[in-house]
Amino acid sequence: MSVTLRYSGTLKERSLLPRLQEDFQDIAATHGWPVDLPQAPPAEAAQRGRLQAPPLVLEGLTVVVHPQTDPLWLTFDPDDVLTRMGPLPLGLRGGLLHQNQASIQTGIGGSLLHKTVVSLLDYLKRAYVPDLQLLDESGYLDTRDDEALRRLMDR
């Protein structure tokens, strides 16, 4: 069953970004999860006219919590809005189309993966993104009912 967690919010303050990266790299290392740190395109590429539009520079990291799911996007735009690269939903910011929420499908990993990602997002909200909005299609976020989540996801 496909179950998606959608999340959005704004980093409390830019100075926390290095600590967020370090914390989530440590968590990922403990679990053996790969991490990617986004890199800005080289300045010389823009100067030579290779880029068609101004690059949207993201800072933060992505964590691959399961090899068959999208990563957990913990990346932020220059305005500290949690942002991911990819398809819809988009909003207009500064004249550029802008992804204003991130999501991760946890169904393939079952209830344990889902609970783990919810816990990671709980931590993100407490420590770094106090206005984090999280939509959980399974209902687990609201009920924290382990048995109901297992019945839904572990068939």
C-alpha positions as CSV (number, residue, x, y, z in Angstrom):
1,M,0.0,0.0,0.0
2,S,1.3,3.4,-0.9
3,V,1.3,5.8,2.1
4,T,2.7,9.3,1.7
5,L,3.9,11.8,4.3
6,R,3.8,15.4,3.1
7,Y,5.6,18.1,5.0
8,S,6.3,21.9,4.8
9,G,7.7,24.6,6.9
10,T,10.4,27.2,7.5
11,L,13.8,26.8,9.2
12,K,13.7,28.6,12.6
13,E,17.0,30.4,11.8
14,R,19.7,30.0,9.1
15,S,22.4,29.6,11.7
16,L,20.9,26.3,12.7
17,L,21.4,24.7,9.3
18,P,25.0,23.3,10.0
19,R,23.7,21.7,13.2
20,L,20.7,20.2,11.4
21,Q,23.0,18.8,8.7
22,E,25.3,17.3,11.4
23,D,22.4,15.9,13.5
24,F,20.8,14.1,10.5
25,Q,24.1,12.9,9.1
26,D,24.8,11.3,12.5
27,I,21.3,9.7,12.5
28,A,21.8,8.5,9.0
29,A,25.2,7.0,9.8
30,T,23.8,5.1,12.8
31,H,21.2,3.5,10.5
32,G,23.6,3.0,7.5
33,W,21.5,5.4,5.3
34,P,23.1,7.3,2.5
35,V,23.1,11.1,2.6
36,D,23.4,13.7,-0.1
37,L,24.4,17.3,0.4
38,P,23.1,19.4,-2.5
39,Q,25.8,21.4,-4.3
40,A,25.2,24.8,-6.1
41,P,26.0,24.7,-9.8
42,P,29.4,26.1,-10.6
43,A,29.4,29.9,-11.1
44,E,31.3,29.5,-14.4
45,A,28.4,27.5,-15.9
46,A,26.1,30.4,-15.4
47,Q,28.6,32.9,-16.8
48,R,29.0,30.9,-20.0
49,G,25.2,30.9,-20.5
50,R,24.7,27.2,-19.9
51,L,21.9,27.7,-17.4
52,Q,18.6,28.7,-18.9
53,A,17.2,30.1,-15.6
54,P,18.7,31.3,-12.3
55,P,19.6,28.3,-10.2
56,L,17.5,27.6,-7.1
57,V,20.2,26.9,-4.6
58,L,19.2,24.5,-1.8
59,E,21.1,23.9,1.4
60,G,20.6,21.1,3.8
61,L,20.6,17.4,3.0
62,T,18.6,14.4,1.8
63,V,18.6,11.1,3.6
64,V,17.8,7.8,1.8
65,V,15.9,5.9,4.5
66,H,15.0,3.1,2.2
67,P,16.5,2.1,-1.2
68,Q,13.1,2.0,-2.9
69,T,11.7,5.3,-1.7
70,D,12.3,8.9,-2.5
71,P,14.7,10.5,0.0
72,L,13.7,12.4,3.0
73,W,14.2,16.0,1.8
74,L,15.6,18.3,4.5
75,T,16.6,21.1,2.1
76,F,15.9,24.8,2.3
77,D,15.8,27.7,-0.2
78,P,17.5,31.1,0.4
79,D,14.4,32.2,2.3
80,D,14.7,29.1,4.6
81,V,11.6,27.5,3.3
82,L,11.7,23.7,3.3
83,T,12.0,22.9,-0.4
84,R,12.6,19.9,-2.6
85,M,13.4,19.4,-6.3
86,G,10.8,17.5,-8.2
87,P,7.2,17.6,-9.5
88,L,4.2,19.5,-8.1
89,P,3.0,21.3,-6.0
90,L,4.7,24.5,-7.1
91,G,4.3,28.1,-6.0
92,L,5.7,31.3,-7.4
93,R,8.5,32.8,-5.4
94,G,10.8,35.5,-6.7
95,G,9.6,34.9,-10.3
96,L,10.6,31.2,-10.1
97,L,8.5,28.2,-9.8
98,H,9.1,26.9,-6.3
99,Q,8.4,23.5,-4.7
100,N,6.7,24.4,-1.4
101,Q,6.4,21.0,0.3
102,A,8.3,17.8,0.4
103,S,7.0,14.2,0.6
104,I,8.1,10.7,1.1
105,Q,6.3,7.4,0.4
106,T,6.8,4.9,3.2
107,G,4.5,2.1,2.1
108,I,7.2,-0.1,0.6
109,G,9.1,-0.1,3.9
110,G,6.1,-1.0,6.1
111,S,5.0,0.4,9.4
112,L,8.4,0.4,11.0
113,L,9.8,2.7,8.3
114,H,6.7,4.9,8.5
115,K,7.0,5.3,12.3
116,T,10.7,6.1,11.9
117,V,10.1,8.8,9.4
118,V,7.3,10.3,11.5
119,S,9.8,10.3,14.5
120,L,12.5,12.0,12.3
121,L,9.9,14.7,11.3
122,D,8.8,15.1,14.9
123,Y,12.5,15.8,15.8
124,L,12.8,18.2,12.8
125,K,9.8,20.2,14.1
126,R,11.0,20.3,17.7
127,A,14.6,21.3,16.9
128,Y,14.6,23.2,13.6
129,V,11.3,23.9,11.9
130,P,8.7,24.8,14.6
131,D,6.0,25.6,12.0
132,L,6.4,22.2,10.3
133,Q,3.1,21.0,8.9
134,L,2.8,17.3,8.4
135,L,0.1,15.4,6.6
136,D,0.1,11.6,7.2
137,E,-2.2,9.6,4.9
138,S,-2.2,6.7,7.3
139,G,-3.6,8.7,10.3
140,Y,-0.7,7.5,12.5
141,L,0.5,11.0,13.2
142,D,-2.8,11.8,14.9
143,T,-3.4,8.5,16.7
144,R,0.0,7.0,17.3
145,D,-1.8,3.7,17.1
146,D,0.9,1.1,16.3
147,E,-1.5,-1.7,15.8
148,A,-3.7,0.2,13.4
149,L,-0.6,1.2,11.4
150,R,0.6,-2.4,11.2
151,R,-2.9,-3.5,10.0
152,L,-2.8,-0.9,7.3
153,M,0.7,-1.3,6.1
154,D,2.0,-4.7,7.0
155,R,-0.3,-7.0,5.0
